[in-house]
Amino acid sequence: MKLFIYIIIAVVSVSCFKTGKNEYYVILTGPVEISHAEIPDTVDNMGLAQIKANAQAYDECWSNLNFTLTKANDFEYSLQAFGLYESYGICPEMMIYGDTTIAFQPTKTGLYKFNIYKSPNDIEIDTMIVR
């Protein structure tokens, strides 16, 4: 437990080091908002489905927006977006956008469930019928 506390203190300390500009520096990878996602309603078994998604972040400190499609079990998946946040203390307001198309090939017939993490408190559920 002590080791965990020391690691947390070290991470917080490093993130607060002052740079040569006399400003605080922070860098981390964190979740960003998925503004739109398209999942096909129906697809044939072993067919190729295109899952499309758009993400956005609200200031210029965000970059490298990317997506993950994670398999929970044979019929349940999670779609999340992440970005790199890097700040020296000031982040000009400007929307940063990212998009993706993920090729998805189901291997079993049935109803697939996709949990789309639109924001920390908003998870949208979409389904796909595989016949």
Backbone hydrogen bonds, N-H to C=O, Kabsch-Sander energy under -0.5 kcal/mol:
donor,donor_aa,acceptor,acceptor_aa,energy
5,I,1,M,-2.0
6,Y,2,K,-2.5
7,I,3,L,-2.2
8,I,4,F,-2.2
9,I,5,I,-2.4
10,A,6,Y,-2.2
11,V,7,I,-2.5
12,V,8,I,-2.5
13,S,9,I,-2.4
14,V,10,A,-2.6
15,S,11,V,-2.1
16,C,12,V,-0.8
16,C,13,S,-0.8
17,F,14,V,-1.2
19,T,23,E,-2.1
22,N,19,T,-1.9
25,Y,17,F,-1.2
26,V,87,S,-2.7
28,L,85,Y,-2.3
30,G,28,L,-0.5
30,G,83,G,-2.3
32,V,81,A,-1.9
33,E,56,Q,-1.1
34,I,118,K,-1.1
35,S,33,E,-0.8
35,S,54,N,-1.5
36,H,54,N,-1.4
38,E,52,K,-3.1
43,V,129,I,-2.3
46,M,106,P,-1.9
47,G,44,D,-2.4
49,A,47,G,-0.6
49,A,104,F,-3.2
51,I,49,A,-0.6
51,I,102,I,-2.9
52,K,38,E,-2.1
52,K,50,Q,-0.6
53,A,100,T,-2.1
54,N,36,H,-2.9
55,A,98,G,-3.3
56,Q,33,E,-2.3
57,A,96,I,-2.2
60,E,92,P,-2.7
62,W,59,D,-1.6
63,S,84,L,-1.7
66,N,82,F,-2.9
68,T,80,Q,-2.6
70,T,68,T,-0.6
70,T,78,S,-2.9
72,A,70,T,-0.6
72,A,76,E,-2.9
73,N,76,E,-1.6
76,E,73,N,-0.9
77,Y,113,K,-2.7
78,S,70,T,-2.5
79,L,115,N,-2.9
80,Q,68,T,-2.3
80,Q,78,S,-0.5
82,F,66,N,-2.8
83,G,30,G,-2.4
84,L,63,S,-3.1
85,Y,28,L,-3.4
85,Y,83,G,-0.6
86,E,61,C,-2.3
86,E,84,L,-0.6
87,S,26,V,-3.0
94,M,58,Y,-0.8
96,I,57,A,-2.6
98,G,55,A,-2.0
100,T,53,A,-2.2
102,I,51,I,-3.4
103,A,101,T,-0.5
104,F,49,A,-3.2
104,F,102,I,-0.5
110,G,130,V,-2.3
112,Y,110,G,-0.6
112,Y,128,M,-3.2
113,K,75,F,-3.1
114,F,126,D,-3.3
115,N,77,Y,-2.9
116,I,114,F,-0.7
116,I,124,E,-3.7
117,Y,79,L,-2.6
117,Y,115,N,-0.7
118,K,116,I,-1.5
118,K,122,D,-1.6
119,S,122,D,-1.5
122,D,119,S,-1.7
124,E,116,I,-2.8
124,E,122,D,-0.6
126,D,114,F,-2.4
126,D,124,E,-0.5
128,M,112,Y,-2.1
129,I,41,D,-3.1
130,V,110,G,-3.0
130,V,128,M,-0.6
131,R,43,V,-2.0
131,R,129,I,-0.6
